[in-house]
Amino acid sequence: MDKALVIIPENNKGKYMTKGYSNAFRELSYFVIEKKFYDINVQEVNQILPDIIFIFWTGLTEKDRIKNLQEQYNCEKTTYIHCAEYLSEIPKEYKKKKNNHIFTLDSKTKKRKLYPAISHQDYKTKFNGYKYNITFAGNPAYRNREEILAKIIYNFGPINIFCRSFDFYKSADEMYENKLLDEYFMELYKQSYKGYVNTQKELSSIYSATKINIDINNGNPKNINYRCLEILSSGGFLISQFNEEIIKYFEDGKELETYTNANDLTDKIRFYQNNLNIAQMIAIKGKRNAASNFSYYDRLKGMLKVIYGKNIGNR
């Protein structure tokens, strides 16, 4: 049985995605060993002799540990798969090394593109009625997000923002400094903070219990946001910032809704607040698409076909 060593990153999104690939390796009949970046032991890796080492790079990835691993563990039989949202997150030294294969969302070639995937089962949740009106989950401390959130607060009052406290209060300081909100509306913005969510199950229950889930890009509108797949898999209604990528996968106005600017977003929030039955039908269709077409199993099979030049089935 072939062996895959999967290295788990520290941040939640990277962790969720890497776990999804771990399960996909198992579905393809690999023996899987999972290790956190800070637990990598080269001697142990030499005993395992993995056929594949799978690495998902994030801003928190421990670069020196991976460098030491490749320097001290140099088995020619081992294939390295490096994945990241952006090519810039992967150190240059791995881009030309033998047996190193790189897949990113911003790849310039379709063969090396990291197509979006999600573990649909992890976001299954029972709908128990609405608890939230408008929800945004994610780091709000980006200028584009701050501008749009300020517009929403101005039009609708407090919403529901889930993120780390450091990121929220950083965004509040920046919004005040840039005069996006005055003191009165800043208080409404601060009332919107609802804390940090640790697990997929908690996230899923929030998205499902929200009438309108908002996705705002962080200044890079070219790729589909992983958060969009989380919302859709949870059965939540999604209004996402428009980009060419998302409408390749989902039918705009039928499986999700998109907006082009802050005014367009506020208009659509008002419309769906008054037509919740339409939002519910869109959410059902979006969930069906996310469940059918975004499995890690299919994405991993695609990667392995690029690497080995043939389909890798369940062996």
Secondary structure per residue as TSV (DSSP state, phi and psi in degrees):
chain	resnum	aa	ss	phi	psi
A	1	M	-	360.0	129.0
A	2	D	-	-68.1	150.2
A	3	K	E	-116.6	138.1
A	4	A	E	-123.1	123.5
A	5	L	E	-95.0	116.9
A	6	V	E	-108.8	120.6
A	7	I	E	-96.4	121.7
A	8	I	E	-93.3	123.1
A	9	P	-	-75.0	175.7
A	10	E	S	-86.9	-37.1
A	11	N	S	-77.9	155.9
A	12	N	H	-61.6	-46.6
A	13	K	H	-61.9	-46.0
A	14	G	H	-62.1	-36.8
A	15	K	H	-65.1	-46.6
A	16	Y	H	-60.9	-44.9
A	17	M	H	-66.8	-41.5
A	18	T	H	-66.4	-39.4
A	19	K	H	-60.8	-36.4
A	20	G	H	-62.1	-41.9
A	21	Y	H	-69.3	-34.3
A	22	S	H	-56.7	-48.2
A	23	N	H	-64.8	-34.4
A	24	A	H	-66.2	-39.9
A	25	F	H	-59.0	-41.9
A	26	R	H	-63.8	-40.9
A	27	E	H	-62.0	-27.3
A	28	L	T	-91.6	14.6
A	29	S	T	70.2	28.1
A	30	Y	-	-86.0	149.2
A	31	F	E	-85.1	121.0
A	32	V	E	-107.8	130.9
A	33	I	E	-116.5	124.6
A	34	E	E	-104.8	134.6
A	35	K	E	-137.4	138.7
A	36	K	E	-76.2	155.6
A	37	F	G	-53.9	-38.6
A	38	Y	G	-84.1	-1.6
A	39	D	G	-110.3	10.6
A	40	I	-	-69.7	125.5
A	41	N	-	-122.3	113.1
A	42	V	H	-61.7	-37.9
A	43	Q	H	-61.7	-40.8
A	44	E	H	-65.9	-39.5
A	45	V	H	-63.5	-38.6
A	46	N	H	-63.1	-30.2
A	47	Q	H	-76.8	-35.8
A	48	I	H	-71.8	-39.6
A	49	L	-	50.4	63.1
A	50	P	-	-68.8	147.4
A	51	D	S	-77.1	-32.6
A	52	I	E	-132.5	136.7
A	53	I	E	-114.7	119.0
A	54	F	E	-106.2	125.6
A	55	I	E	-128.2	126.7
A	56	F	E	-108.2	115.9
A	57	W	E	-87.3	134.7
A	58	T	-	-134.7	177.5
A	59	G	T	-61.8	-18.5
A	60	L	T	-98.9	1.4
A	61	T	-	-63.7	135.3
A	62	E	-	-81.7	96.0
A	63	K	H	-65.2	-39.7
A	64	D	H	-64.3	-34.6
A	65	R	H	-67.6	-39.6
A	66	I	H	-68.1	-39.4
A	67	K	H	-60.9	-45.8
A	68	N	H	-63.4	-38.2
A	69	L	H	-62.1	-46.3
A	70	Q	H	-70.2	-29.0
A	71	E	H	-75.6	-38.4
A	72	Q	H	-92.6	-25.3
A	73	Y	-	-112.9	99.2
A	74	N	-	-122.2	40.8
A	75	C	-	-65.9	123.2
A	76	E	T	-67.4	-19.3
A	77	K	T	-77.6	-18.8
A	78	T	-	-81.6	133.2
A	79	T	E	-101.3	131.6
A	80	Y	E	-101.0	130.0
A	81	I	E	-113.7	115.8
A	82	H	E	-105.3	126.0
A	83	C	E	-124.5	147.6
A	84	A	E	-163.5	160.1
A	85	E	S	-67.8	-40.0
A	86	Y	S	-127.5	139.5
A	87	L	G	-57.5	-33.2
A	88	S	G	-63.2	-19.1
A	89	E	G	-77.7	-14.9
A	90	I	S	-98.4	123.9
A	91	P	-	-56.4	144.5
A	92	K	G	-58.8	-31.9
A	93	E	G	-64.9	-17.9
A	94	Y	G	-91.4	-8.1
A	95	K	S	-77.6	-19.4
A	96	K	S	-122.7	3.5
A	97	K	S	-72.5	144.7
A	98	K	T	-62.3	141.8
A	99	N	T	68.8	11.6
A	100	N	E	-105.6	122.7
A	101	H	E	-120.7	127.7
A	102	I	E	-115.0	132.2
A	103	F	E	-130.5	124.5
A	104	T	E	-137.6	157.7
A	105	L	T	-63.3	-32.2
A	106	D	T	-99.2	23.7
A	107	S	-	-58.7	142.8
A	108	K	S	-83.3	-9.6
A	109	T	S	-119.7	140.9
A	110	K	G	-63.0	-32.8
A	111	K	G	-61.5	-36.1
A	112	R	G	-101.2	14.8
A	113	K	B	-80.7	137.1
A	114	L	-	-88.7	91.5
A	115	Y	-	-70.8	145.1
A	116	P	-	-64.3	147.4
A	117	A	-	-151.9	161.0
A	118	I	-	-155.6	150.4
A	119	S	-	-86.8	94.4
A	120	H	G	-56.6	-37.6
A	121	Q	G	-61.0	-31.5
A	122	D	G	-69.5	-17.0
A	123	Y	G	-113.1	14.6
A	124	K	-	-71.2	130.8
A	125	T	-	-149.0	151.2
A	126	K	-	-87.6	130.3
A	127	F	-	-78.5	120.6
A	128	N	-	-118.9	30.3
A	129	G	-	95.9	166.7
A	130	Y	-	-85.9	135.6
A	131	K	-	-116.0	-24.8
A	132	Y	E	-125.8	148.8
A	133	N	E	-89.3	-64.1
A	134	I	E	-125.4	131.2
A	135	T	E	-129.4	137.7
A	136	F	E	-127.2	125.9
A	137	A	E	-117.9	126.8
A	138	G	S	142.3	173.3
A	139	N	-	-72.8	115.1
A	140	P	-	-83.8	-4.9
A	141	A	-	-84.1	55.0
A	142	Y	S	-128.7	144.4
A	143	R	H	-57.4	-44.4
A	144	N	H	-60.7	-42.8
A	145	R	H	-68.1	-41.6
A	146	E	H	-61.3	-41.5
A	147	E	H	-64.4	-42.4
A	148	I	H	-73.0	-40.6
A	149	L	H	-63.1	-37.9
A	150	A	H	-61.0	-41.2
A	151	K	H	-63.8	-40.0
A	152	I	H	-66.3	-44.4
A	153	I	H	-61.2	-42.6
A	154	Y	H	-60.6	-36.6
A	155	N	H	-90.8	-30.0
A	156	F	H	-125.3	-2.7
A	157	G	-	77.5	-160.8
A	158	P	-	-59.4	139.3
A	159	I	-	-117.5	-153.1
A	160	N	E	-126.9	112.0
A	161	I	E	-116.6	124.9
A	162	F	E	-116.1	118.5
A	163	C	S	-170.3	-179.2
A	164	R	-	-69.5	144.6
A	165	S	H	-61.7	-37.8
A	166	F	H	-58.9	-45.4
A	167	D	H	-66.5	-39.3
A	168	F	H	-64.3	-48.7
A	169	Y	H	-73.5	-24.0
A	170	K	H	-65.2	-44.0
A	171	S	H	-64.1	-38.8
A	172	A	H	-62.8	-43.7
A	173	D	H	-61.7	-44.0
A	174	E	H	-67.6	-38.2
A	175	M	H	-64.4	-38.8
A	176	Y	H	-70.9	-43.6
A	177	E	H	-62.1	-36.8
A	178	N	T	-89.7	6.9
A	179	K	T	57.8	36.8
A	180	L	S	-76.6	-29.3
A	181	L	S	-138.7	144.8
A	182	D	-	-85.7	-176.7
A	183	E	H	-60.8	-39.9
A	184	Y	H	-62.7	-49.9
A	185	F	H	-74.1	-24.4
A	186	M	H	-63.3	-37.2
A	187	E	H	-64.6	-38.1
A	188	L	H	-66.3	-37.6
A	189	Y	H	-63.8	-44.1
A	190	K	H	-65.8	-30.1
A	191	Q	H	-68.3	-15.7
A	192	S	T	-78.1	-17.2
A	193	Y	B	-72.8	125.1
A	194	K	-	-118.4	9.0
A	195	G	-	101.0	-174.9
A	196	Y	-	-105.9	140.8
A	197	V	-	-107.9	126.4
A	198	N	-	-91.6	-32.5
A	199	T	S	-121.8	159.2
A	200	Q	H	-62.5	-37.4
A	201	K	H	-62.4	-43.5
A	202	E	H	-64.1	-44.9
A	203	L	H	-58.5	-46.5
A	204	S	H	-60.4	-42.1
A	205	S	H	-66.5	-32.7
A	206	I	H	-69.7	-48.2
A	207	Y	H	-60.9	-41.5
A	208	S	H	-65.7	-34.9
A	209	A	T	-90.5	11.4
A	210	T	E	-107.5	133.2
A	211	K	E	-66.6	-43.9
A	212	I	E	-136.7	112.3
A	213	N	E	-94.8	131.9
A	214	I	E	-108.0	132.7
A	215	D	E	-113.9	131.8
A	216	I	-	-126.6	126.0
A	217	N	-	-71.0	164.2
A	218	N	S	-98.1	22.9
A	219	G	S	108.4	-7.7
A	220	N	-	-118.8	90.7
A	221	P	T	-86.3	11.0
A	222	K	T	-80.2	-24.8
A	223	N	S	-119.5	155.9
A	224	I	-	-70.4	134.8
A	225	N	-	-81.4	135.4
A	226	Y	H	-56.4	-32.6
A	227	R	H	-59.6	-33.6
A	228	C	H	-60.4	-43.1
A	229	L	H	-67.1	-36.0
A	230	E	H	-61.8	-45.8
A	231	I	H	-64.0	-48.4
A	232	L	H	-65.2	-41.0
A	233	S	H	-65.4	-26.0
A	234	S	T	-81.9	-6.1
A	235	G	T	83.5	15.8
A	236	G	-	-85.6	150.5
A	237	F	-	-80.6	132.0
A	238	L	E	-120.6	131.1
A	239	I	E	-112.9	112.9
A	240	S	E	-111.3	148.5
A	241	Q	E	-62.9	134.0
A	242	F	-	-65.1	135.8
A	243	N	-	-152.6	159.7
A	244	E	T	-62.7	-29.1
A	245	E	T	-67.5	-44.7
A	246	I	H	-68.7	-33.4
A	247	I	H	-81.0	-5.0
A	248	K	H	-72.6	-31.4
A	249	Y	H	-100.8	-30.8
A	250	F	S	-129.2	142.7
A	251	E	-	-82.1	117.6
A	252	D	B	-64.5	128.9
A	253	G	T	87.2	-8.2
A	254	K	T	-124.5	-30.0
A	255	E	T	-118.6	-16.5
A	256	L	B	-164.9	176.0
A	257	E	E	-121.5	148.9
A	258	T	E	-122.5	162.1
A	259	Y	E	-136.7	156.3
A	260	T	S	-106.4	-23.9
A	261	N	S	-156.8	177.5
A	262	A	H	-63.9	-38.3
A	263	N	H	-66.6	-41.2
A	264	D	H	-61.2	-41.0
A	265	L	H	-63.0	-47.7
A	266	T	H	-64.0	-36.4
A	267	D	H	-62.8	-41.9
A	268	K	H	-73.7	-33.5
A	269	I	H	-60.2	-46.5
A	270	R	H	-60.7	-43.4
A	271	F	H	-60.3	-48.7
A	272	Y	H	-75.5	-25.1
A	273	Q	H	-62.7	-33.4
A	274	N	H	-91.0	-7.4
A	275	N	-	-135.9	58.0
A	276	L	H	-63.1	-29.4
A	277	N	H	-63.3	-35.3
A	278	I	H	-67.9	-43.5
A	279	A	H	-58.3	-40.4
A	280	Q	H	-64.6	-41.2
A	281	M	H	-65.8	-39.4
A	282	I	H	-63.6	-42.3
A	283	A	H	-62.0	-40.1
A	284	I	H	-62.1	-44.7
A	285	K	H	-69.5	-37.0
A	286	G	H	-64.7	-41.4
A	287	K	H	-62.3	-41.0
A	288	R	H	-61.8	-42.3
A	289	N	H	-65.6	-47.4
A	290	A	H	-59.6	-38.3
A	291	A	H	-71.0	-30.5
A	292	S	H	-89.2	-28.9
A	293	N	H	-124.7	10.7
A	294	F	-	-132.6	40.6
A	295	S	-	-81.4	146.2
A	296	Y	H	-65.8	-31.5
A	297	Y	H	-57.5	-50.0
A	298	D	H	-66.5	-38.5
A	299	R	H	-66.1	-42.8
A	300	L	H	-66.7	-40.9
A	301	K	H	-57.8	-39.3
A	302	G	H	-63.8	-41.5
A	303	M	H	-63.0	-47.2
A	304	L	H	-64.8	-31.8
A	305	K	H	-66.5	-39.7
A	306	V	H	-62.7	-42.2
A	307	I	H	-71.9	-46.4
A	308	Y	H	-101.7	-6.7
A	309	G	S	74.8	16.9
A	310	K	S	-157.8	162.0
A	311	N	-	-70.6	134.9
A	312	I	-	-108.1	108.0
A	313	G	-	-96.9	-173.2
A	314	N	-	-70.4	118.0
A	315	R	-	-96.4	360.0
